[in-house]
Amino acid sequence: MDFQLKYVKELASLKENEDNIEIFRKEAMKYLSSNLEEFKKISDGLLIFSEENKLYKVNAWAYYYQGWYNFDTTHYDKAVTSFLKSYEIFNNIVDKEGIVYACNGLTNVYCQIGQLNLANEWGLKGITIAEEINNKSALITLLLNTGINYIQMQHFDKAKEIFSSMELMYDLSDQQRVACLLAMAEIEIHIGDSMKSLSYIEEASKAEEKSHLITDMSEIHKLKGMAYKKLMEYDVAENEFVMACNYAEQQNLTYERCSAMVEWANLCVNVGRKQEAIEKLNEVAYICSSKDINVLLKEIYFKLYKIYKELKLIENALEFLEKYKLIDDEMYNYEQNQLIAKVSIKNARREVEQYKSLYDRTELLSTIGQKIISNLNINSIIDIINDEINKLIETDYFGIAVYDKEKDQISYHFAGMDEKLFETVQFSKVDYSTFAGYCIKTKRDIILGNVSKEYKKFTSVFPRSLDGIDESKLKSMIYTPMIINDKVVGAMTVQSMKENSYDKNDLNMLKILANYTAIAIENAISYKKVEEIATYDQLTRFLSKHEIVKLGKLIYDKCKDNKIKFSAVMIDVDNFKIINDTYGHIYGDKAISLLSETITKSIRNTDYIGRYGGDEFLLICPDAGEHEAFEVAERIRKNVENSIFSIGEGINMSLTISLGVHQCSDCDSSFDDVINRADKNLYYAKGSNKNKVVLSN
């Protein structure tokens, strides 16, 4: 049936108002993935009708649809021409929405033919305008294409940053989510974990099946093949490449079939079937040459050059090297001609800056994230975020609640309004009585536009506030849990004195930041534990030998320089070998642990104690002469002598200790001399019936 007869009413409405093109936009897109010939009839019919009736907007959309028809039938030069005409008309009638879609078409086609710089340039322009007119759907599409373009350019980190943030920042359609997952899978294959790639592919397959999408099946099988190839499961990989090629052939997807064949050829090279790889690449080269798929053709020629070179068939290698250089020059010249001929982009620098601002928050997140992750001190992590948070999200207070499951407590760290607040509370007492407690307990986000009116969504009583914060002044809040490997390590919050300050985008930003911070806090806690192991003896909780000696040397230098007195006390458990021999080392360790508690209660707050050996301890008494140190030592000795130590299984024992005291004097030229003289006095104590304190003569 003739186009104009089939769509009489719809075309009449177009004459009345060109905005009614929306009817045909829906009709055309319905056929794009299912019936290309019907799609072409619509685009051709609209083109003729719009030119006859001087309908410029309709004419622009008709060229736009012709561009997609040419793209899907691999007539890429024609597709470029159609999209450029569409862009020129949209630009002349100042239809910004149309400009965005034309830019998207050009981004796709240039990316497909390997003109990656041109693809990027049109992508940037489209993103800028989509952001300006707040067209989220087009913006997501352009971001997807920009990310795919970065993959083609092998800028995998940039691509990963875009795709990682997209799912958090935007509500994606099923098809967009599948595209995003497959892109993440390809990135993982190149720079990450092939198993993770397979999980992305599986998720994409399920989403495609659930939504009855079939457009990406060839790509899914190809990426599976690439992942299994990297895992060296070559039989499985080959089977996936066969399915990818077969599916693409059934659906008449020329580019997808060629791309899968190239990856299949790569596998053949890997397993030593180089002749088979040559045959496949030559087959694909013929198809790509006839269809002007130069981006793949260039890759194929280079692969053939390398294979022939490895086979020492120099003449063949040089032939394909020459073909590679010719097509590379051809693609370069094409880019230059397009740059000269394309419609001039006004204020290019301003547009690039606008595009840059679109990514500023994502880039800033990445920068902050790297700073956070590389830091091993929780207070420093708070400072870093506090310094940068307002560049991401407007906030009056920023806070982190760190959850220690072992101790069953939450440590609150808050910053804002030129003050810092800290408080530690038992988690069992907090539970739902604070938003942070609720967030940690349930692993749920909280977003409040008016705290006093909305708190009952999360708790029946108004949550208690941190001492020092006037909760009545705070109107808006976000809380999000900090989770790593499904383990909650805390919660993060931003808070404002204005109502309705936060939306879903702010929450998504905070969630990304919380992910970085969860990793950093886990690292900081692990580092602290390692540092404590190095600094403190795990059995006694005294300083390690290394740390007490290091500290003693610092005290020695300070006291020598300032003529301040200090003393050292060497302590040894009497007859400890008998305890180990009688009860075993486990009970001996228990005795040492209990003894250390008694010593800790007996020394001054200003004293330092370290475990010097198995049952030997070094006590440093700053600002103490030998008489003050003797008093401390005698108190320790008596408290130990008067204690009964229950080491388990009904075993109770008494212990005694011997102590040697020495006050640092002019005859000591180093801290080692101080230790040696205190140790000598300990030796005298041990030699005269033990259980006593001996001073220097």
Buried (B, 14 or more C-beta within 10 A) or exposed (E): EEBEEEBEEEBEBBEEEBEBBEBBBEBBEEBBBEEBEEBBBBBBBBBEBBEEEEBBBBBBBBBBBBBBBBBBBBBBEBBBBBBBBBBBBBBEBEBEEBBBBBBBBBBBBBBBBBBBEBBBBBBBBBBBBBBEEEBEEBBBBBBBBBBBBBBBBEBBEBBBBBBBBBBBBBEBEEBBBBBBBBBBBBBBBBEBEBEBBBBBBBBBBEBBEEEEBEBBBBBBBBBBBBBBBBBEBBEBBBBBBBBBBBBBBEBEBBBBBBBBBBBBBBBBBBBEBBEBBBEBBEBBBEBBBEBBBBBBBBBBBBBBBBBBBEEEEEEBBEBBBEBBBEBBEEBEEBBEEBEEEBEEEEEEEEBBEBBEEBBEBBEBBBEBBEBBBEBBEBEBBBBBBBEBBEEBBBBBBBBBBBBBEEEEBBBBBBBBBEEBBBBEBEBEEBEBBBBBBBBBBEEEBBBBBEBEEBBEEBBEEEBEEBEEBEBEEBBBBBBBBBBBEEEBBBBBBBBBBEEEBBEEEBBBBBBBBBBBBBBBBBBBBEEBEEEEEEBBBEEBBBBBBEBBBBBBBEBBEEBBEEEEBBBBBBBBBBEBEEBBEEBEEEBBBBBBBBBBEBBBEBBBEEBBBBBBEBBBBBBBBBBBBBEBBBBBBBBBBEBBBEBEBEBEEEEEBEBBBBBBBBBBEEEBEEBEBBBBBBBBBBBBBBEEEBBBBBBBE
